[in-house]
Amino acid sequence: GLIFYDTKITVMNRVLNATVQRTADHAAPEITLDPLEIVGGEIRSSENSYFCQAARQLGCVPSSQLCVKLASGGDPTYAFNIRFTGEEVHGTSGSFRHFLWQVCKELQSSSLSLLLLCPSSAVNKNKGKYILTPSPITYAEEQLFHFFGQLLGIAIRADVPLPLDLLPSFWKTLVGEPLDPDVDLQEADILTYNYVKKFENISDETELEALCAEIASQHLAMESPDCPNKPCCKFTYLSLTGEEVELCPRGRHIPVGWENKDVYAAAIRSLRMRELQTPECMTAVRAGLGSIIPLQLLTTLTPLEMELRTCGLPYINLEFLKAHTMYQVGLMETDQHIEFFWSALEMFTQEELCKFIKFACNQERIPFTCPCKDGGPDTAHVPPYPMKIAPPDGAAGT
């Protein structure tokens, strides 16, 4: 927290350029994706997704071949090249960006099960934010989480922000910061947070009975074995993936009473914190990330800075874009049609601006870092920095 973000990024960029493993005389690995596999919008099975097609093909490529220097200049070097079956694409930039955009859409859809919509979004808090799916993983899923980590590193080296909406708890765990049992639980699952608080704040046994009766009406509680008509809760709770979990050995048979209600509340809280940290999945993600960028770099970054470096800002700042726009071959900022262009963009909603950026350079977000601000030729940055506006190719017409 004592170092400016710009300073950290300068150091980070130097380290990334010093840890390049693929030299200029090595051809970039190439993967072939079949767009017909995902035709019709809905992916029939997860194996057909771009994510899984790419994971299968890159699984055979040594990770050292994916460690390239930071992208810069007109047609930058990327970790791998992509060919779409049956499509002719000029250059490598457009298809690479389109691939990253498509993969993020797949990750945040029902076609892949690596990410899970956070429960709070059901009640309009942190709407559309995701967490890693907390469940025991198979070897195949471990490989996919590893590839997900590699993609985070690949995007950082390519400076193409990933349009991923992940909860802060993901970035905290990634950079090795402990989670806050209050703040992070509330962000991820506000219903469970409120449920735990109710048990923690009960002042007498009648309140506890009333609470158990209220829960019984929502089918979460059973009858007490001692008094058949008196509802009570047992030491079980639903996991984030919807299975009933015993909070302690033989939890299904242990009723919650006045003397153990705090133990019950603490057990639910620690179940959720374990699920948010997802140690198995996160270990695989970090291993994948560490095969592309040195993990020691993460110790200097706060969770928010790591998110900004990987995903950019989720909104488009027009003033920022204006400041990084070049006008070519005789065009000037004061030309009438250029002024029309900017005033049209000013009327766009954020959603429309994202579509404009996607149209202009095949990615939805613009990088949060811009090393080109000192203007030297060696700091030439990847599109969309600077954005270029040129006159039409043909001389005829206005």
PEVEN-V56322 format. One record per residue. BURIAL is + if it has 24 or more other ideal C-beta (glycine too) atoms within 12 Angstrom, else -. Layout:
BEGIN
[[BURIAL] [BURIAL]]
END
This chain:
BEGIN
[[-] [-] [-] [-] [-] [-] [-] [+] [+] [-] [-] [+] [+] [-] [+] [+] [-] [-] [+] [+] [-] [+] [-] [-] [-] [-] [-] [+] [+] [-] [+] [-] [+] [-] [+] [-] [+] [+] [-] [-] [-] [-] [+] [-] [-] [+] [-] [+] [+] [+] [+] [+] [+] [+] [+] [+] [-] [+] [+] [-] [+] [-] [+] [-] [+] [+] [+] [+] [+] [+] [+] [+] [-] [-] [-] [+] [+] [+] [+] [+] [+] [+] [+] [+] [-] [-] [-] [-] [-] [-] [-] [+] [+] [+] [+] [+] [+] [+] [+] [+] [+] [+] [+] [+] [+] [+] [+] [+] [+] [-] [+] [+] [+] [+] [+] [+] [+] [+] [+] [+] [-] [-] [-] [-] [-] [+] [-] [-] [+] [+] [+] [+] [+] [+] [+] [-] [+] [-] [-] [-] [+] [+] [+] [+] [+] [+] [+] [+] [+] [+] [+] [+] [+] [+] [+] [+] [+] [+] [+] [+] [+] [+] [+] [+] [+] [+] [+] [+] [+] [+] [+] [+] [+] [+] [+] [-] [+] [-] [+] [-] [+] [-] [-] [+] [+] [+] [+] [+] [+] [+] [+] [+] [+] [-] [+] [+] [-] [+] [+] [-] [-] [+] [-] [-] [-] [-] [-] [+] [+] [-] [+] [+] [-] [-] [+] [-] [-] [-] [-] [+] [+] [+] [-] [-] [-] [-] [-] [-] [-] [-] [+] [+] [+] [+] [+] [+] [+] [-] [+] [+] [-] [-] [-] [-] [+] [-] [+] [-] [-] [-] [-] [-] [-] [+] [+] [+] [+] [-] [-] [-] [+] [-] [-] [+] [+] [-] [+] [+] [+] [-] [+] [+] [+] [+] [+] [+] [+] [+] [-] [+] [+] [+] [-] [+] [+] [+] [+] [+] [+] [+] [+] [+] [+] [+] [+] [-] [+] [+] [-] [+] [+] [+] [+] [-] [+] [+] [+] [+] [+] [+] [+] [+] [+] [+] [-] [+] [-] [+] [-] [+] [+] [-] [-] [+] [+] [+] [-] [-] [-] [-] [-] [-] [-] [-] [-] [-] [-] [+] [-] [-] [+] [+] [-] [-] [+] [-] [-] [-] [-] [-] [-] [-] [+] [+] [-] [+] [+] [+] [-] [+] [+] [+] [+] [+] [+] [+] [+] [+] [+] [+] [+] [+] [-] [-] [-] [-] [-] [-] [-] [+] [+] [+] [+] [+] [+] [+] [+] [-] [+] [-] [-] [-] [-] [-] [-] [-] [-] [-]]
END
